Amino acid sequence: MQVMSLKGVSKSYGELCALSNLSLDVTGGEVLCLLGPNGAGKSTTLNLMLGLIKPDCGSIEILGHKPHSNAAHSQIGYVAQDNDFPDNLTAREVIELVASHFANPAPTDELIATFGLDQLAERYTGGFSGGERHRLALALAFAGNAKLIFLDEPTTGLDKEARLRFWQHAKQYVRQGGTLVVTTHHLEEVEDIASRVCLIAHGVIRLQGNIEHIKQQLGQKLLSFTCEKLPLLSSVTKHQCIDGVHRITSPDADEIVCQLVTSAVPFVGLEIAGLSLEQAIDILLDQEAVSS
C-alpha cells in the first residue's frame, strides 16, 4: 500500500533552488532513508512531507491527504533535531498530552520503559539535558501508534545503549506494519535498518534503491595492500594511503592486481572487498561534484 507520494515537487528560496522536480513514492512497511550532504535538499524534502512548507509546484499526498491537513497529521509521528517542551510539565504529562491527539495511542508506561525514561517520568522537562530531551522526543514520535513516522537524525546525542534500544523499537514498529522515513549521517545504521535509500544532491534524486542495488550499480571494489612505492595504475577511482596501507577503489579489481604483479613492485597483505554504503556514497558524491 502506498502511504506517501510526491510528484514533480520543486521548491526555491529566492534564487536558490532547494528541490527540482522531485518524484518519490513510499510504500507501507518500508524504511526509506534520505541521504545526502548538508544543503542537498533533505530538510526541505522532509519539511514538505510534513506540510511545514508548501511546494512551488507539484503535488504531495500523505495517506491520501494533503500533508498540512489535520487528517494527515493525525496519522503521522515526527522527531525533529531540535526539541522544545513546556518546562512546567513532567515527561509523563508531555507524553499523555501528545498521545491525547491520536485515536489509538501507545500506552504511556510502555513508552517510558522502552525509551529509558523511568527515572525521568515524574521530572519537569525544564531540567532535562539534551540527551534526555531527545529520548523524550523519540518516545513522542511513537506515542500515537502512527502509520508513518518521520525521523530527522534520530540518534544524534544518544549513547550506545540508547541507540540500540531505539532501533530495536523502530524495527518492531516496522514489523508490525509501520513505515519510517529517516534522515541520518550514521550510515552504519542505514545499512542495518533501511529497505530503500534515496540519495539527494543539489535538490535532485541522484540514485535510489536498496543498499545492494546501489553498491552493484557502482560496480566498484576496494583493494588494500602495503608497498613502499605505488606504481602507476590505471582504472583507479579513488586512492588513499594511511600508515603505509594503500586503499584503492576500482571498477576492475583484476586489472589492478595484474598491474601490481607486472610492475614488479613488491606488495603484501592484499585484500579485496566490496564497498560499504559510506564508501559508495562518498564515490557517488565525488562523481556528482565533478559533473557539476
BELWOSUL-V965548 format. One record per residue. N is the residue number from 1. PSI is psi in degrees with one decimal (999 if undefined). Layout:
BEGIN
N|PSI, N|PSI
END
This chain:
BEGIN
1|132.2, 2|125.2, 3|-17.8, 4|145.0, 5|128.4, 6|128.8, 7|116.9, 8|38.2, 9|129.3, 10|148.5, 11|128.4, 12|151.3, 13|97.8, 14|-125.0, 15|-6.1, 16|120.2, 17|108.8, 18|-36.7, 19|143.4, 20|110.0, 21|49.4, 22|128.6, 23|132.8, 24|132.7, 25|144.7, 26|128.6, 27|144.2, 28|137.7, 29|3.9, 30|164.7, 31|106.8, 32|122.9, 33|121.6, 34|119.8, 35|159.1, 36|162.2, 37|168.4, 38|134.4, 39|5.7, 40|-26.2, 41|5.4, 42|-47.3, 43|-39.1, 44|-43.5, 45|-45.1, 46|-44.0, 47|-33.6, 48|-43.2, 49|-36.6, 50|-7.5, 51|15.8, 52|-26.0, 53|162.6, 54|145.9, 55|155.0, 56|-34.5, 57|165.4, 58|177.9, 59|150.3, 60|134.7, 61|134.5, 62|111.5, 63|38.7, 64|5.3, 65|161.6, 66|141.6, 67|-25.1, 68|1.1, 69|155.9, 70|-33.9, 71|-37.4, 72|-46.0, 73|-26.7, 74|-5.3, 75|9.7, 76|155.8, 77|162.7, 78|135.5, 79|118.1, 80|165.4, 81|-33.4, 82|131.4, 83|133.1, 84|122.6, 85|157.3, 86|124.4, 87|-23.5, 88|14.7, 89|147.1, 90|167.1, 91|-41.6, 92|-42.6, 93|-36.5, 94|-44.9, 95|-45.6, 96|-34.7, 97|-46.3, 98|-43.1, 99|-28.3, 100|-13.8, 101|-0.1, 102|151.8, 103|-33.0, 104|69.3, 105|158.8, 106|150.8, 107|133.3, 108|-46.1, 109|-34.0, 110|-42.7, 111|-41.3, 112|-43.0, 113|-43.7, 114|-39.6, 115|19.9, 116|39.6, 117|13.2, 118|-44.2, 119|-5.6, 120|-11.3, 121|-39.3, 122|10.9, 123|148.1, 124|139.6, 125|-16.3, 126|-24.5, 127|10.2, 128|146.0, 129|172.8, 130|-42.7, 131|-38.3, 132|-39.5, 133|-37.6, 134|-37.8, 135|-37.6, 136|-41.0, 137|-39.0, 138|-42.1, 139|-39.3, 140|-34.2, 141|-31.8, 142|1.9, 143|-29.7, 144|4.9, 145|42.8, 146|154.5, 147|-24.7, 148|128.5, 149|132.8, 150|128.6, 151|111.0, 152|105.2, 153|60.6, 154|-25.3, 155|8.3, 156|128.3, 157|-1.0, 158|145.7, 159|173.7, 160|-42.6, 161|-41.9, 162|-37.9, 163|-44.5, 164|-43.8, 165|-41.8, 166|-48.5, 167|-31.0, 168|-43.4, 169|-39.6, 170|-41.0, 171|-40.0, 172|-40.1, 173|-43.7, 174|-40.7, 175|-28.9, 176|8.2, 177|0.1, 178|165.2, 179|137.0, 180|137.8, 181|120.1, 182|137.3, 183|135.6, 184|152.6, 185|-3.1, 186|88.0, 187|-21.0, 188|-29.7, 189|-37.4, 190|-43.6, 191|-29.1, 192|-32.6, 193|-30.2, 194|135.7, 195|-21.6, 196|144.1, 197|138.1, 198|113.4, 199|120.1, 200|133.7, 201|132.2, 202|38.3, 203|11.3, 204|141.1, 205|117.8, 206|-30.7, 207|142.5, 208|155.0, 209|-178.0, 210|167.7, 211|-44.1, 212|-36.7, 213|-43.0, 214|-44.6, 215|-41.8, 216|-35.3, 217|-35.6, 218|-36.7, 219|33.0, 220|150.6, 221|155.7, 222|122.6, 223|131.0, 224|136.1, 225|167.8, 226|132.0, 227|156.3, 228|-42.7, 229|119.3, 230|126.2, 231|167.0, 232|122.9, 233|143.0, 234|174.0, 235|32.7, 236|120.7, 237|-39.7, 238|142.7, 239|131.9, 240|148.3, 241|115.4, 242|118.2, 243|40.7, 244|-5.1, 245|119.6, 246|132.7, 247|112.5, 248|128.6, 249|130.9, 250|148.0, 251|-8.6, 252|83.3, 253|-37.8, 254|-40.1, 255|-39.9, 256|-44.1, 257|-43.6, 258|-42.1, 259|-38.7, 260|-44.6, 261|-46.0, 262|-17.3, 263|-17.1, 264|13.9, 265|123.9, 266|135.7, 267|152.5, 268|163.1, 269|33.8, 270|128.1, 271|139.0, 272|129.1, 273|162.0, 274|165.6, 275|147.7, 276|167.1, 277|-40.1, 278|-43.1, 279|-39.5, 280|-43.7, 281|-40.9, 282|-42.6, 283|-42.9, 284|-41.7, 285|-33.9, 286|-43.9, 287|-37.9, 288|-41.1, 289|-38.9, 290|-42.5, 291|-27.3, 292|999
END
